[in-house]
Amino acid sequence: MCRLLFYKGPVLNRLSTLLHLIKKASKEYSLLSSVTKGKRKANKDGWGNVLLTKNTLTYYKSLTPIYNDVKGFTNLLNIIENLENKEVVLLVHTRAASEGSINMVNTQPIKYSTPVTEYFLAHNGTLYKQKLLQILNINNPNTENLSDTYIGGLYIAYTLDSLTTTNLINVYNGLAKYTKTAFNTISIFLPLLEDTIIVITNYYVTQDPTKTR
């Protein structure tokens, strides 16, 4: 169960407050402890962030947990403070790995490049990785170390023909069909010509089909 923070708007004091809150929540995650029966108590498997302004983009990932990465976290706070009152888009992800190795490739947000866009993907939940590999016709032993999120991002890359609303909805609806537990995602698309596009999904599966949404 990963943690996600998304913010879009002018830099105010509350943004620094939100960053401190996700750091604290990632270290003391009572729900994660409950779900795993005490086996896991924190988002300790790395973290990352993407920060966009009108003219800049900052992208950072670390295998050190956000609550231990003093240098990385402080650097983000300093950047934020220097952007007071400026419009920003910020995405932060702290990982609690469910599938795939704990490495920089799987640390989120994950960046992808296609002929029509570059985009960043952050995900909370688990997808059916093997089913996605079959759909994508990927048969390579090296995929064992890749996370389900990474493969989900490839699905988007392979099926996204354009950045029209219709195409984006179709792609994400298609990927949601391979949800094992939850498909809570935030994606930031950087089109070649248009403005930045944000896609946010919230979908989860329960034992009661009437409550799956």
C-alpha positions, 0 to 999 in steps of 0.5 A: 500500500503506497502513499500518494500526494498530489498538489496543483496550485500556488505554493503556499505554506500548506504545501510544506505542511503536506510534505511533512505529513506524507513523510510522517504517514509513510513512517507510521502507517497503521493501516498497512500494519493492520493489513499485513498483520504487523509484518509491514509498518512503513513505506520503506521501499523508496520514494520519488517526486516530480515537480513542474513549474511553467518553465522547469521540471524536477524529477527525483527518486531514491531507494532511501525511505522519505523519512530517512532521506534528509538530503532529498527531502530537505532539497525538495522543501528548499525548492518549494520555498523558493517558488512561493506563490508560483503555480506548481504541479507536484507528485510524491510517491512513497513505496511499499512494494508488493511486486518487483524488486526494490530498485530504482527502476521500480521506484515511483513516479516512473517516467516513460517516453512515447512518440506522442508524449513523455509521462510520469506514473505513480500507483497505489495497489496491485495489478495482475502483472502476468496477465498484462505481460501476456496482453503485451506479448512480452516473454522475457525472464528479466521481467521477473524483477519489474513491478506490476506498476512498471508493466502497467505503465508499458500498457499505457505506452503501447496502447496510447495513440493520442492524448484525446480525452476519449483515448485516455479514458479507453486506455485507463479503462482497459488497464483497470480491468487488470486490477488485483487490489487497487488501481489508484493512479496519478499520471502527468503527461507532457505533450509535445504541443499541448498543456500538461495533462493530469489523469487521476484514477480511483478504483479498487476491488473487494470481495463484494462485487457490488462494492467494487468501484 
